[in-house]
């Protein structure tokens, strides 16, 4: 069976939707399904992408590992990216905030 290819709009919406997830298994499976598409869209490692940050933060919350995302500013920035991308067909590049 061939994996579904997700648009960046779909990836962003999934990253927003997972913020309400209460099922760790479903959260992890959703993340693993979208990773190939995310890699394809960004042309590299998804480790520090907004969608990854949002999934990792929710996984951290569900496992009581709250420090998985140690910067609420980074989380808020990632959330705003996902919110804006979910509303647009055109790909909005992810640029993490400048660290002070």
Backbone torsions as a table, in degrees:
resi	resn	phi	psi	omega
1	UNK	NA	131.5	-178.7
2	UNK	-81.7	140.0	178.7
3	UNK	-69.6	144.8	175.8
4	UNK	-70.2	140.2	174.6
5	UNK	-98.1	122.8	-178.3
6	UNK	-97.9	141.5	173.0
7	UNK	-76.2	164.3	176.5
8	UNK	-63.2	-33.9	176.7
9	UNK	-60.6	-45.1	178.7
10	UNK	-65.9	-40.6	178.6
11	UNK	-61.7	-44.8	179.0
12	UNK	-61.9	-42.7	179.7
13	UNK	-65.5	-39.0	177.3
14	UNK	-63.9	-38.5	178.9
15	UNK	-66.1	-35.3	175.3
16	UNK	-70.0	-46.1	-177.4
17	UNK	-61.8	-35.6	-176.7
18	UNK	-67.4	-15.9	179.8
19	UNK	-64.8	-17.2	177.4
20	UNK	-103.0	6.2	-176.5
21	UNK	-67.0	141.9	175.5
22	UNK	-122.4	0.9	-177.3
23	UNK	-114.5	108.8	-177.5
24	UNK	-58.5	-44.9	-178.1
25	UNK	-59.9	-45.8	179.0
26	UNK	-63.2	-39.8	178.9
27	UNK	-62.2	-47.9	-178.7
28	UNK	-65.9	-42.2	179.6
29	UNK	-65.4	-40.5	177.4
30	UNK	-61.3	-44.0	179.7
31	UNK	-61.2	-45.3	-178.4
32	UNK	-66.6	-31.5	179.0
33	UNK	-70.6	-33.9	-176.4
34	UNK	-88.1	-17.0	-176.3
35	UNK	-56.6	-43.7	178.5
36	UNK	-59.2	-40.3	178.7
37	UNK	-67.9	-40.4	178.9
38	UNK	-62.1	-45.8	177.8
39	UNK	-57.4	-42.9	-178.9
40	UNK	-63.9	-42.9	-178.8
41	UNK	-67.2	-39.6	-174.5
42	UNK	-95.1	-11.8	176.5
43	UNK	69.6	32.0	179.4
44	UNK	179.6	-156.6	-176.9
45	UNK	-72.1	133.1	179.4
46	UNK	-88.2	6.2	-171.1
47	UNK	-53.3	-40.1	-175.7
48	UNK	-112.4	19.3	178.9
49	UNK	-78.5	152.7	-179.1
50	UNK	-53.6	-44.3	-179.3
51	UNK	-61.7	-41.6	178.3
52	UNK	-64.8	-39.9	178.8
53	UNK	-61.4	-43.7	-179.0
54	UNK	-67.4	-42.3	176.6
55	UNK	-64.5	-46.1	-178.0
56	UNK	-62.8	-37.3	178.8
57	UNK	-64.4	-43.1	179.6
58	UNK	-68.0	-39.7	176.2
59	UNK	-61.2	-42.4	176.8
60	UNK	-60.9	-41.6	178.5
61	UNK	-63.2	-45.6	-177.8
62	UNK	-67.2	-26.5	-179.5
63	UNK	-100.5	7.4	-179.3
64	UNK	65.3	21.3	176.0
65	UNK	-99.9	65.4	-171.4
66	UNK	-58.0	-27.4	-175.6
67	UNK	-79.8	7.0	-178.1
68	UNK	-58.8	-30.2	175.3
69	UNK	-124.5	97.6	-170.4
70	UNK	-80.2	0.8	-178.6
71	UNK	-124.9	110.0	178.2
72	UNK	-65.8	-26.9	176.1
73	UNK	-63.8	-42.1	178.2
74	UNK	-63.8	-43.2	177.3
75	UNK	-60.1	-48.4	-179.0
76	UNK	-61.5	-40.4	178.8
77	UNK	-64.9	-43.4	178.3
78	UNK	-63.9	-41.2	179.7
79	UNK	-62.7	-44.2	179.4
80	UNK	-62.5	-39.4	177.6
81	UNK	-60.5	-49.1	-177.6
82	UNK	-62.1	-41.9	179.3
83	UNK	-60.2	-47.8	-179.7
84	UNK	-67.7	-40.4	-179.6
85	UNK	-67.1	-36.1	-179.8
86	UNK	-64.6	-20.5	-179.9
87	UNK	-93.6	-6.9	-173.9
88	UNK	-122.5	143.5	173.5
89	UNK	-80.0	-35.9	-179.9
90	UNK	-72.2	143.9	-179.8
91	UNK	-73.1	128.3	175.4
92	UNK	-99.3	116.5	-178.6
93	UNK	-61.0	143.6	176.9
94	UNK	-91.5	121.5	174.0
95	UNK	-126.0	111.7	179.1
96	UNK	-63.3	154.3	-179.9
97	UNK	-64.0	152.5	176.2
98	UNK	-68.4	134.1	178.7
99	UNK	-87.8	138.1	-178.1
100	UNK	-78.8	NA	NA
